């Protein structure tokens, strides 16, 4: 039973990421990477908008009972995204402004609602 739930969650996540990619491309973004990994960190989408490198976390839910999807990008997840972004920028020797966006996809009653939060969070100073 647990395997089925994990497969459903993964399928929902994959659907949301495809919807997010379409949304970004429709807005004129260039998709550079999807599901880019560094150690245990993963960035769902890395895109370019003009001269800005955009790191996108996609959150997809089939219900808003426990809150909007974007609320599930907690401080720890943000820190992981920042660490992965730093590594990506270093590995690819990129000299562009970077931004962290969240795309929330809510799939209710056979309808997809997409909420794109640009500059949803910023790296925390240490």
TIPA-660986 format. One record per atom (N, C-alpha, C): atom name; chain; z, y, x; residue in one letter. Coordinates in steps of 0.02 Angstrom, whole numbers, plus 50000, padded with zeros to 5 digits. Layout:
<rs>
atom  mol  up  north  east  type
CA  A  Z  Y  X  A
...
</rs>
This chain:
<rs>
atom  mol  up  north  east  type
N  A  50000  49940  50041  X
CA  A  50000  50000  50000  X
C  A  50000  50063  50043  X
N  A  50040  50062  50097  X
CA  A  50044  50121  50141  X
C  A  49975  50135  50172  X
N  A  49939  50083  50192  X
CA  A  49873  50091  50222  X
C  A  49826  50129  50175  X
N  A  49829  50113  50111  X
CA  A  49786  50146  50062  X
C  A  49802  50220  50057  X
N  A  49867  50237  50056  X
CA  A  49887  50307  50052  X
C  A  49862  50345  50114  X
N  A  49869  50315  50173  X
CA  A  49845  50347  50234  X
C  A  49770  50357  50231  X
N  A  49733  50307  50207  X
CA  A  49661  50314  50201  X
C  A  49642  50370  50153  X
N  A  49678  50375  50096  X
CA  A  49665  50428  50048  X
C  A  49680  50496  50078  X
N  A  49735  50502  50115  X
CA  A  49753  50565  50147  X
C  A  49700  50585  50199  X
N  A  49677  50535  50237  X
CA  A  49626  50549  50288  X
C  A  49561  50570  50255  X
N  A  49542  50536  50201  X
CA  A  49481  50554  50164  X
C  A  49486  50624  50135  X
N  A  49544  50640  50108  X
CA  A  49555  50708  50081  X
C  A  49549  50759  50136  X
N  A  49579  50745  50194  X
CA  A  49574  50790  50251  X
C  A  49503  50799  50276  X
N  A  49467  50744  50280  X
CA  A  49397  50747  50301  X
C  A  49354  50788  50253  X
N  A  49366  50777  50187  X
CA  A  49330  50817  50137  X
C  A  49345  50891  50146  X
N  A  49408  50908  50155  X
CA  A  49428  50977  50164  X
C  A  49397  51009  50225  X
N  A  49393  50971  50279  X
CA  A  49363  50998  50340  X
C  A  49288  51009  50331  X
N  A  49254  50965  50295  X
CA  A  49183  50975  50281  X
C  A  49173  51038  50238  X
N  A  49215  51047  50188  X
CA  A  49212  51106  50145  X
C  A  49225  51169  50187  X
N  A  49273  51166  50232  X
CA  A  49289  51223  50275  X
C  A  49231  51240  50322  X
N  A  49199  51189  50350  X
CA  A  49141  51202  50394  X
C  A  49085  51237  50355  X
N  A  49071  51212  50295  X
CA  A  49020  51243  50253  X
C  A  49038  51316  50238  X
N  A  49101  51328  50222  X
CA  A  49124  51396  50208  X
C  A  49112  51441  50268  X
N  A  49132  51418  50327  X
CA  A  49125  51459  50388  X
C  A  49051  51472  50403  X
N  A  49010  51421  50398  X
CA  A  48939  51429  50412  X
C  A  48908  51478  50362  X
N  A  48930  51474  50299  X
CA  A  48905  51520  50249  X
C  A  48925  51592  50263  X
N  A  48979  51601  50300  X
CA  A  49003  51668  50319  X
C  A  48972  51691  50386  X
N  A  48928  51650  50415  X
CA  A  48894  51669  50476  X
C  A  48928  51647  50540  X
N  A  48980  51606  50535  X
CA  A  49013  51580  50594  X
C  A  48970  51526  50626  X
N  A  48977  51519  50692  X
CA  A  48946  51464  50728  X
C  A  49000  51413  50744  X
N  A  48991  51352  50723  X
CA  A  49039  51299  50736  X
C  A  49027  51273  50807  X
N  A  49078  51277  50849  X
CA  A  49073  51254  50918  X
C  A  49101  51183  50927  X
N  A  49156  51169  50893  X
CA  A  49189  51103  50899  X
C  A  49222  51086  50833  X
N  A  49227  51021  50821  X
CA  A  49269  50997  50765  X
C  A  49315  50943  50792  X
N  A  49376  50943  50767  X
CA  A  49427  50895  50788  X
C  A  49434  50890  50864  X
N  A  49437  50949  50896  X
CA  A  49443  50952  50969  X
C  A  49515  50934  50988  X
N  A  49521  50888  51035  X
CA  A  49588  50863  51054  X
C  A  49605  50880  51126  X
N  A  49669  50894  51135  X
CA  A  49699  50902  51201  X
C  A  49768  50870  51197  X
N  A  49777  50815  51234  X
CA  A  49839  50776  51232  X
C  A  49854  50759  51159  X
N  A  49912  50780  51134  X
CA  A  49929  50763  51065  X
C  A  49911  50818  51016  X
N  A  49879  50870  51040  X
CA  A  49860  50926  50998  X
C  A  49788  50919  50974  X
N  A  49775  50944  50914  X
CA  A  49707  50943  50888  X
C  A  49693  51008  50851  X
N  A  49633  51034  50862  X
CA  A  49610  51093  50825  X
C  A  49555  51068  50779  X
N  A  49563  51081  50714  X
CA  A  49515  51056  50665  X
C  A  49446  51085  50677  X
N  A  49442  51151  50685  X
CA  A  49377  51183  50695  X
C  A  49385  51239  50746  X
N  A  49338  51242  50794  X
CA  A  49333  51298  50839  X
C  A  49266  51330  50825  X
N  A  49267  51394  50809  X
CA  A  49205  51428  50789  X
C  A  49201  51496  50824  X
N  A  49144  51526  50818  X
CA  A  49134  51592  50846  X
C  A  49108  51637  50791  X
N  A  49139  51696  50786  X
CA  A  49118  51747  50738  X
C  A  49108  51811  50778  X
N  A  49045  51829  50788  X
CA  A  49031  51887  50830  X
C  A  49056  51872  50901  X
N  A  49100  51915  50926  X
CA  A  49128  51906  50992  X
C  A  49201  51882  50989  X
N  A  49218  51846  50936  X
CA  A  49285  51820  50927  X
C  A  49283  51743  50923  X
N  A  49325  51712  50962  X
CA  A  49333  51639  50960  X
C  A  49387  51624  50908  X
N  A  49371  51582  50860  X
CA  A  49416  51571  50803  X
C  A  49438  51497  50803  X
N  A  49503  51488  50805  X
CA  A  49534  51422  50802  X
C  A  49559  51413  50730  X
N  A  49533  51362  50697  X
CA  A  49547  51354  50625  X
C  A  49586  51290  50611  X
N  A  49640  51298  50575  X
CA  A  49678  51242  50548  X
C  A  49659  51235  50475  X
N  A  49638  51175  50455  X
CA  A  49619  51162  50386  X
C  A  49674  51122  50353  X
N  A  49697  51144  50296  X
CA  A  49747  51107  50257  X
C  A  49718  51094  50188  X
N  A  49716  51031  50169  X
CA  A  49687  51011  50105  X
C  A  49739  50974  50065  X
N  A  49744  50992  50002  X
CA  A  49790  50958  49956  X
C  A  49756  50946  49890  X
N  A  49778  50894  49856  X
CA  A  49752  50879  49789  X
C  A  49800  50905  49735  X
N  A  49854  50936  49756  X
CA  A  49903  50964  49710  X
C  A  49939  51022  49743  X
N  A  49959  51071  49703  X
CA  A  49998  51125  49730  X
C  A  50071  51120  49708  X
N  A  50091  51061  49686  X
CA  A  50159  51049  49662  X
C  A  50211  51069  49714  X
N  A  50198  51055  49776  X
CA  A  50247  51070  49829  X
C  A  50230  51135  49866  X
N  A  50184  51174  49840  X
CA  A  50166  51237  49871  X
C  A  50092  51239  49891  X
N  A  50070  51298  49906  X
CA  A  50000  51307  49928  X
C  A  49989  51271  49994  X
N  A  49928  51246  50006  X
CA  A  49915  51208  50068  X
C  A  49933  51245  50132  X
N  A  49919  51310  50134  X
CA  A  49931  51348  50196  X
C  A  50005  51351  50215  X
N  A  50049  51339  50168  X
CA  A  50121  51341  50183  X
C  A  50142  51283  50228  X
N  A  50099  51233  50235  X
CA  A  50115  51175  50276  X
C  A  50097  51184  50349  X
N  A  50073  51242  50368  X
CA  A  50060  51258  50439  X
C  A  50123  51292  50465  X
N  A  50170  51251  50487  X
CA  A  50235  51278  50508  X
C  A  50232  51304  50580  X
N  A  50288  51332  50602  X
CA  A  50291  51362  50670  X
C  A  50274  51311  50724  X
N  A  50297  51249  50717  X
CA  A  50282  51198  50767  X
C  A  50206  51185  50770  X
N  A  50174  51179  50713  X
CA  A  50101  51169  50711  X
C  A  50065  51228  50742  X
N  A  50089  51289  50727  X
CA  A  50059  51348  50757  X
C  A  50065  51347  50833  X
N  A  50123  51327  50858  X
CA  A  50132  51322  50931  X
C  A  50085  51271  50962  X
N  A  50075  51214  50927  X
CA  A  50028  51163  50952  X
C  A  49957  51192  50954  X
N  A  49938  51229  50903  X
CA  A  49871  51258  50901  X
C  A  49861  51309  50957  X
N  A  49912  51348  50969  X
CA  A  49909  51398  51024  X
C  A  49901  51363  51091  X
N  A  49940  51310  51102  X
CA  A  49935  51272  51165  X
C  A  49866  51242  51174  X
N  A  49839  51213  51121  X
CA  A  49772  51184  51125  X
C  A  49720  51238  51137  X
N  A  49728  51295  51104  X
CA  A  49680  51350  51113  X
C  A  49681  51375  51185  X
N  A  49740  51382  51214  X
CA  A  49745  51403  51284  X
C  A  49708  51355  51330  X
N  A  49716  51291  51317  X
CA  A  49683  51240  51358  X
C  A  49607  51244  51349  X
N  A  49584  51251  51287  X
CA  A  49512  51256  51273  X
C  A  49482  51316  51309  X
N  A  49516  51373  51305  X
CA  A  49492  51434  51337  X
C  A  49487  51425  51412  X
N  A  49538  51393  51442  X
CA  A  49538  51382  51514  X
C  A  49483  51333  51534  X
N  A  49478  51277  51498  X
CA  A  49428  51225  51515  X
C  A  49357  51252  51511  X
N  A  49344  51297  51464  X
CA  A  49277  51322  51453  X
C  A  49266  51392  51482  X
N  A  49316  51416  51519  X
CA  A  49311  51481  51553  X
C  A  49286  51535  51505  X
N  A  49319  51542  51449  X
CA  A  49298  51588  51396  X
C  A  49336  51654  51403  X
N  A  49299  51708  51397  X
CA  A  49328  51775  51400  X
C  A  49311  51812  51335  X
N  A  49341  51788  51280  X
CA  A  49332  51820  51215  X
C  A  49400  51829  51182  X
N  A  49403  51875  51135  X
CA  A  49463  51881  51094  X
C  A  49470  51816  51054  X
N  A  49532  51794  51045  X
CA  A  49544  51733  51006  X
C  A  49583  51750  50943  X
N  A  49570  51711  50891  X
CA  A  49605  51722  50827  X
C  A  49622  51654  50797  X
N  A  49676  51652  50759  X
CA  A  49698  51590  50727  X
C  A  49693  51599  50651  X
N  A  49650  51559  50620  X
CA  A  49640  51562  50548  X
C  A  49666  51497  50516  X
N  A  49681  51502  50452  X
CA  A  49696  51443  50412  X
C  A  49647  51443  50354  X
N  A  49618  51385  50342  X
CA  A  49578  51376  50281  X
C  A  49614  51325  50239  X
N  A  49635  51347  50179  X
CA  A  49670  51304  50132  X
C  A  49621  51282  50078  X
N  A  49616  51217  50069  X
CA  A  49572  51189  50018  X
C  A  49615  51153  49967  X
N  A  49610  51174  49905  X
CA  A  49647  51143  49850  X
C  A  49596  51109  49805  X
N  A  49604  51043  49797  X
CA  A  49558  51003  49756  X
C  A  49594  50983  49692  X
N  A  49582  51022  49639  X
CA  A  49613  51009  49574  X
C  A  49560  51002  49521  X
N  A  49566  50950  49480  X
CA  A  49521  50941  49423  X
C  A  49447  50946  49442  X
N  A  49429  50911  49496  X
CA  A  49359  50909  49520  X
C  A  49333  50978  49539  X
N  A  49378  51024  49556  X
CA  A  49359  51091  49578  X
C  A  49392  51104  49646  X
N  A  49352  51130  49693  X
CA  A  49379  51147  49759  X
C  A  49390  51222  49762  X
N  A  49450  51242  49779  X
CA  A  49465  51313  49790  X
C  A  49477  51322  49864  X
N  A  49441  51369  49894  X
CA  A  49446  51382  49966  X
C  A  49478  51450  49977  X
N  A  49531  51450  50016  X
CA  A  49564  51513  50035  X
C  A  49561  51519  50111  X
N  A  49528  51571  50135  X
CA  A  49520  51581  50207  X
C  A  49566  51638  50228  X
N  A  49617  51620  50267  X
CA  A  49665  51670  50292  X
C  A  49647  51686  50364  X
N  A  49613  51743  50373  X
CA  A  49595  51764  50441  X
C  A  49657  51792  50476  X
N  A  49662  51778  50540  X
CA  A  49719  51801  50580  X
C  A  49785  51783  50544  X
N  A  49789  51720  50525  X
CA  A  49847  51695  50485  X
C  A  49912  51697  50525  X
N  A  49907  51691  50591  X
CA  A  49966  51695  50633  X
C  A  49945  51715  50703  X
N  A  49995  51735  50742  X
CA  A  49983  51756  50811  X
C  A  50028  51717  50857  X
N  A  50007  51708  50920  X
CA  A  50050  51672  50968  X
C  A  50116  51710  50975  X
N  A  50170  51673  50981  X
CA  A  50237  51703  50988  X
C  A  50249  51718  51062  X
N  A  50276  51778  51074  X
CA  A  50295  51796  51142  X
C  A  50357  51755  51162  X
N  A  50359  51733  51224  X
CA  A  50416  51692  51246  X
C  A  50460  51732  51292  X
</rs>
